[in-house]
Amino acid sequence: MPMVVDYLYEQSPNDSIKLLLTDLHPNQQFVQAFNKHQDSHISYQSTPLDASNLSKAPKGLKTMISSFHHMPPEIARKILKSAQDNKQPLLIYEMAENNIPTILWALMLPISLPILMVMALVFLPFAKPLTSTDIAFTYLIPIVPVLYAWDGQASIPRIYTFDDIKSSLLPEEDENYTWEIRPAQKKDGKSLGYYILGLPK
């Protein structure tokens, strides 16, 4: 997310863009360390924020990036309903789509898991900040590649489909609030996941 903010400032240097990171269970030690090394555009809130109850959320666009699939259906429904009830703008983005049969996903695991493990080995040197612990648990004791590969693959069948969202997650229609659910597109026009955008009128 800090990289996203840097990019937005490059595109619109005169805009006042601020990013506030929140969590239901913020790790105070991490929050303090994070805030210590960031500029005034980015901060991490030290108090808990429940995404399923946005009545007291700070103003501004709420975002959930590649995390909505971690929410069980009852929580996912509450998040969308709370945004609509409280007239809060909400952008949910999932980088992948759940568009292959589960049986095919399972059959592909022996191929996809090793590929992702190799990707973790290749991409680690580009991670910032890179620590000795990262290196140790990637190359000497390959815990990171295994967890990275499994996390990526285990997430796919949990991603909500368009049918899931429209039929069982979206709240009842509200004339003062709109929902947009579409595939996300890269600059070259190719799709890269999808987004759910909720906006008060």
N, C-alpha and C positions, 0 to 999 in steps of 0.2 A: 504493500500500500504506500509506503514512502516513495517508492519508485513511480507509482501512479501520480502522486501529488507533484513530484518533480516534473513529470511529463506534462501535466496540465499547466504548470507554471511556464514551461517552455512554449506551449501553444498560446497561452494567454497571460503574459507576464504582468499585465496591469490588473488582473482579477485578484480578488482577495479570497483565496481558497484555503480552507482549514479542514483538517482531518482529525476527528476524535475517535480513537479506538476504544471499544467497550467490551465487557465480558460479563457473563453471569457470575463467574467465580474468578475475579481478577487475582492473579498471583502478585502480591504486593512487592515482592523482591524484584520480579521482572519489570513491573510497572515503573518502579523507581529507577531502575537501571536504564530502561528504555527512554523515559522522559529526560534523563540526564544527558543523553547523547543526541537529542533531536532539537530542531529549530522551532520557532514559534508557530510554524504552520501545522505541526503534528504533535499530538499529545495523547496519552493513554489515561483514561478515566480510572481512578483508583477505587471508586465505589461501584457496586454491582449494577448492571442494567439487564432487565429481563426483556428479551425481544418479544415475548408473548404478551407483554403489558407495556405499551408505549405511551401511556397516559402522561407520564412524567419525563419522557425522553427529551433531550435537548432539541432545539429547532434544527432544521436542515434535512437533507436527503439521507435516509437510512439505507445502508447497503449490507448485503450478505453475499460474500464472494466465495463460490465453491464450497458452501457450508450448509446450504438448505437441506441437502440430502441426509445430513446427520440428525435432522429433526424428525421424531416420530410423527405420524399423521395428525394426532391430536394436538401436538405442539405446533406443527406447521399450520394447521387451521387457525389456531389462536393468534399466531404471528400475523397472518394475512388479515384476519378479522380486526385485530387491534389497530393495525395501520389504517384500515378503512374507518373504523369507529372513531378514531382520534384524528382523522384527516392528516395523517402523516405520510409524506412521500416515501416510497419504498422501492428500492431496486435490488432484485435478487438475480444473481448471475451464476449459472452452472457451466463449467468449461466443457463438460461432456454431455452426451445424451444417452439415455437408456433405450436404445433402439434395436438391440439384438436379443433373440430368445435366450433365456437363462441357460438352457442346455448347451447352446453353442458357446456362450460365455465360459461355462465350466470346461468344455472340451478344449477351449483355446488357452486355458491357464498354463499348461506346460510350455507353451510357446511365449505367451505374453509376459509371464513373470520373469524369465531369464532376460528378456529384452529390456524390461524396466530396470532390472538390477544392473545391467551393463550401463544403461543411461545414467544411473546414479553415480557410478564410478567415473564416467566421462565428465559429467556436469559439475561434480563437487568443486573442482578448482576455481570455478566461476562464482561460487557462493561467497557472499560478503555479509558479515566478516567471517573469514575462515579461521577456525581455531584448531589447535592440536588435537582436541577431543574429536572434532569432526573427522579429521584425517585418520585417527586411530580406529574409530568405530565404523569407518568406511573401508579402509584398505587392510588394516591389520586384523580386526575383528569385524567382519562385514555385517554388522547389525543394521546399519542405516540402509544399505541396498535392499535387504530383505524386507524391512518395514516399509520402505518407500514403494517397493513393487507391490506388496500385498495391499497397502492402503489404497493405492491407485486402482487396483483391480477390484477390490472388495467394494469400492464406492459405486461402481457402475450399476450393478443391479439395484442399488438403493436410490438412485436418482429418480425423481418423480417424472413421469411422462406428461405430455400435454393433456392426455385424457385424465390422468390422476388429478392434475391441478384443476381442470375445468369441471370435472364431475364430482370431486369429493373434497377439495381443499379451499376453493374460492368461497368467500361468504356470499350471502344473498345480495343481489344487485342493489346498489345505492345510487340514486340519481345525482348525488354530490361527489361521487368518487368513480374513477375509471380504472380498469385493469387492461394491460396490454401484455400478451404472451407471444413471443416470437423467437425464431432462431436468431442467434447473434451472428454477425458477419464480420469477417476481416476486410481489410482494405481491398483485397483482390476479389471480394465477393463470395469467397468460400465460407461455409458456415463453421462456427466454432462454439458449440454449445447453444444455450438459449438464455433468454432473460424474462423475468416477470417484472413489470413496471406498474406500480400503483401510484396514482396521482389524484389529489383532491382537485375538483373543478374550480 
